[in-house]
Amino acid sequence: MNTKYINPYTDFGFKKLFGEEGNKDLLMDFLNQLLPDYHQIADLSFKNPEKIPSTPKERKAIFDIYCQTKEGTRFIVEMQKAKVNFFKDRSLFYSTFPIKEQAKRGGWDFKLMPVYFIAILDFIYDEKEEKQKFLRAVSLKDQDGEIFYDKLHFKFLQMPLFTKTENELESHFDKWLYFLKNLESFDHIPAILNEPIFQKGFEIAEIAHLKPSQVESYEKSLLEYWELKNVKDTYFNDGEISGIMKEKYSTARALKAENMPIEFIIKITGLTAKEIEPL
């Protein structure tokens, strides 16, 4: 593997950085860049994401972290690799689960704790270029644009629209976005990211620090990433060999374009060196 650091857009990479107990300071620091002063996080605990149902197809394209602060504020943090049908409907539907789970038996007065749905998108969902926004912060407002309800928030980050270079970074939030978008391509820690929180992120993300079993899990996760990235339109019927081979060739072509070692491509796709070389 030619890269020094993991790809954070993979299931393994995303959860390695943000979904482990020992690394939750990274998640809190990132989330606090998106939150108002009155909802800043001092601590959080992870909850079972299985309470939020998803289809097998979705689980390949979307992976999430579900967490809660000591005060009770809920967060769904998702990394989405590809567009899904009814994107906005799905986001609203999933936000209802951390709302409904707050219901109490008996004399409950319906008081709710805030819920934040935060989606990091590896694609652009704004189809009209003139209306594209990197960050969409959505809340319930009335006809005059005033906040009607301050306990349900949506934050959508369209990562392809973040194009700042190192010398254009203006805030800690900018640094986080720059870190996430370029992590896999770094071969050293840039001076502007030479801060304790990012130093920890780079240390966690360094492939050389992973155990063999973790490397295997990461390679599998990376394969799924490239499959989805390059063969989203391939349609399969059960036992349709041609479709499977098309997927393998597309994945091999993508990995080769990333200058991945031939041995790695063979391991991931099952193709032979002779099949891969002409691609």
C-alpha positions in Angstrom: 0.0 0.0 0.0 1.6 3.3 -1.1 -0.3 5.6 1.2 1.0 6.4 4.7 -2.4 7.2 6.2 -5.9 5.6 6.1 -8.7 6.9 3.9 -11.3 8.5 6.3 -14.0 8.1 3.8 -13.9 4.3 4.4 -16.0 2.6 7.1 -12.8 1.5 8.8 -11.1 4.9 8.6 -14.1 6.9 9.7 -14.8 4.7 12.8 -11.0 4.4 13.6 -10.8 8.2 13.8 -14.1 9.1 15.4 -15.8 5.9 16.7 -13.5 4.6 19.4 -13.6 5.4 23.1 -10.0 6.4 23.2 -10.4 8.8 20.3 -13.6 10.5 21.3 -11.7 13.7 21.9 -11.2 13.9 18.2 -15.0 13.6 17.6 -15.8 16.1 20.2 -13.3 18.6 18.9 -14.7 18.2 15.4 -18.4 18.5 16.4 -17.7 21.6 18.5 -16.7 23.4 15.4 -20.2 22.8 14.1 -22.2 23.6 17.3 -23.3 26.9 18.9 -21.6 28.0 22.1 -24.5 26.8 24.2 -24.3 23.2 22.9 -20.5 22.7 23.1 -19.6 19.2 24.1 -17.5 18.5 27.2 -17.9 14.7 27.1 -20.0 12.1 25.2 -20.7 8.4 25.2 -21.3 6.1 22.2 -24.7 4.5 21.7 -25.7 1.5 19.7 -26.2 2.5 16.0 -28.2 -0.6 15.4 -31.2 1.2 16.9 -31.1 3.3 13.7 -32.1 0.7 11.0 -30.6 0.7 7.5 -30.7 -1.6 4.5 -27.7 -3.8 3.5 -27.2 -1.5 0.5 -27.2 1.6 2.7 -24.6 0.0 5.0 -22.1 -0.1 2.1 -22.7 3.5 1.2 -23.4 5.0 4.6 -21.8 4.4 8.0 -22.7 6.2 11.2 -21.8 7.0 14.8 -24.5 7.5 17.3 -23.5 9.3 20.5 -24.9 11.3 23.4 -23.6 13.9 25.8 -24.0 13.7 29.6 -26.7 16.3 29.4 -28.7 14.1 26.9 -28.1 15.8 23.6 -28.0 13.2 20.8 -25.8 13.2 17.7 -26.0 11.1 14.6 -22.8 11.6 12.6 -22.7 10.0 9.2 -20.2 9.5 6.4 -22.0 9.1 3.1 -20.0 7.8 0.1 -22.7 8.0 -2.5 -26.1 9.4 -3.1 -29.1 7.5 -1.8 -32.7 7.9 -2.9 -34.8 10.4 -1.1 -31.8 11.8 0.6 -33.6 14.5 2.6 -36.5 12.2 3.5 -34.0 9.7 4.8 -32.2 12.2 7.0 -35.5 13.4 8.6 -36.7 9.8 9.1 -33.5 8.8 10.9 -33.5 11.8 13.1 -36.9 10.6 14.6 -35.2 7.6 16.2 -33.2 9.5 18.8 -36.3 11.6 19.4 -38.7 8.7 20.0 -36.2 6.9 22.3 -36.5 9.8 24.7 -40.2 9.0 25.4 -40.8 8.0 29.0 -43.6 5.9 30.5 -45.9 7.4 32.9 -46.3 11.1 33.5 -43.9 12.4 30.9 -44.2 16.1 30.0 -42.8 15.6 26.4 -39.6 17.6 27.2 -37.0 16.6 24.7 -33.2 17.0 24.5 -31.6 18.4 21.3 -30.9 16.1 18.4 -28.2 16.9 15.7 -28.0 15.0 12.4 -24.5 15.7 10.9 -23.7 14.2 7.5 -20.3 14.3 5.9 -20.9 13.8 2.2 -18.4 12.5 -0.3 -20.5 13.8 -3.1 -22.5 17.0 -4.1 -26.3 16.7 -3.7 -27.0 20.3 -4.8 -27.7 19.7 -8.5 -27.9 23.4 -9.5 -24.4 24.8 -9.4 -25.5 28.3 -8.6 -27.2 27.0 -5.4 -24.4 24.8 -4.2 -23.3 25.4 -0.6 -20.5 23.6 1.2 -22.3 23.7 4.5 -26.0 23.6 4.9 -27.2 24.2 8.5 -30.9 23.5 8.7 -33.3 24.1 11.6 -37.0 24.8 12.0 -37.9 28.4 11.3 -41.1 30.4 10.9 -42.2 32.5 8.0 -40.0 35.4 9.1 -36.9 33.3 9.3 -36.9 33.2 13.1 -36.0 30.0 14.9 -39.3 28.2 15.9 -37.7 25.1 17.5 -34.1 24.9 18.6 -33.8 21.2 19.4 -33.6 19.7 15.9 -30.7 20.5 13.7 -29.2 19.2 10.4 -25.7 19.9 9.2 -24.7 18.7 5.7 -21.1 19.0 4.6 -20.6 18.6 0.8 -16.9 17.8 1.0 -16.2 18.1 -2.8 -17.1 21.8 -2.4 -14.4 22.4 0.1 -11.4 23.5 -2.0 -9.2 25.6 0.3 -5.5 25.0 0.1 -3.1 25.0 3.1 -2.4 28.8 3.0 -6.1 29.6 2.7 -7.2 27.9 6.0 -8.7 30.5 8.3 -10.2 28.6 11.2 -9.9 25.4 13.3 -12.9 24.1 11.4 -11.1 24.7 8.1 -8.2 22.7 9.4 -10.5 19.8 10.3 -11.9 19.8 6.8 -8.5 20.0 5.2 -7.3 17.1 7.4 -10.3 14.9 6.5 -10.2 15.7 2.8 -6.5 15.2 2.3 -5.5 12.7 5.0 -4.9 9.8 2.6 -2.6 11.9 0.4 -0.3 13.3 3.1 3.1 11.8 3.5 3.9 14.0 6.6 2.1 16.3 9.0 1.7 19.8 7.4 3.0 22.6 9.5 -0.5 24.2 9.8 -1.8 20.9 11.3 1.0 20.5 13.7 -1.3 20.8 16.7 -1.9 18.2 19.5 -5.4 17.2 18.3 -4.3 16.7 14.7 -1.0 15.0 15.8 -3.2 12.4 17.5 -5.3 12.1 14.4 -2.3 11.4 12.2 -0.9 8.9 14.7 -4.2 7.0 14.8 -4.5 7.1 11.0 -0.9 5.9 10.2 -1.2 2.5 8.6 2.1 1.3 10.0 0.6 1.6 13.5 -2.3 -0.9 12.7 -2.3 -4.5 13.7 -2.2 -7.1 10.8 -5.9 -7.8 11.5 -6.7 -4.1 11.3 -4.8 -3.8 8.0 -6.9 -6.6 6.6 -10.1 -4.9 7.8 -9.0 -1.6 6.3 -8.1 -3.2 2.9 -11.6 -4.8 2.8 -13.1 -1.4 3.7 -11.0 0.3 1.0 -12.2 -2.2 -1.6 -15.8 -1.4 -0.7 -15.0 2.3 -1.1 -13.6 1.9 -4.5 -16.3 -0.5 -5.6 -18.9 2.0 -4.7 -16.9 4.9 -6.1 -16.4 3.3 -9.5 -19.2 0.8 -10.1 -22.2 2.5 -8.7 -24.1 1.9 -11.9 -23.3 -1.8 -12.3 -26.4 -3.9 -12.0 -26.2 -7.4 -10.8 -28.5 -10.4 -11.1 -27.9 -13.4 -8.9 -25.1 -15.5 -10.5 -24.4 -12.9 -13.2 -20.7 -13.5 -13.8 -20.2 -10.8 -16.3 -21.4 -8.2 -13.8 -19.0 -9.5 -11.2 -16.1 -9.4 -13.6 -17.0 -5.9 -14.6 -16.9 -4.9 -11.0 -13.5 -6.5 -10.5 -12.0 -4.8 -13.6 -13.4 -1.4 -12.6 -12.0 -1.8 -9.1 -8.6 -2.9 -10.4 -8.5 0.1 -12.8 -9.3 2.5 -10.0 -6.7 1.1 -7.7 -4.1 1.1 -10.5 -4.9 4.8 -11.1 -4.1 5.4 -7.5 -0.7 3.7 -8.0 -1.5 0.8 -5.6 1.0 -2.1 -5.8 0.1 -4.9 -8.1 0.2 -7.4 -5.3 -2.4 -5.4 -3.4 -4.7 -5.2 -6.4 -4.4 -9.0 -6.9 -5.3 -9.6 -3.3 -8.3 -7.2 -3.4 -9.8 -8.2 -6.8 -8.7 -11.8 -7.3 -7.5 -11.0 -10.8 -4.1 -12.1 -12.1 -1.2 -9.8 -12.9 -1.7 -10.6 -16.6 -5.3 -9.4 -16.4 -4.4 -6.2 -14.5 -1.4 -5.0 -16.5 -3.3 -3.9 -19.6 -5.9 -1.8 -17.6 
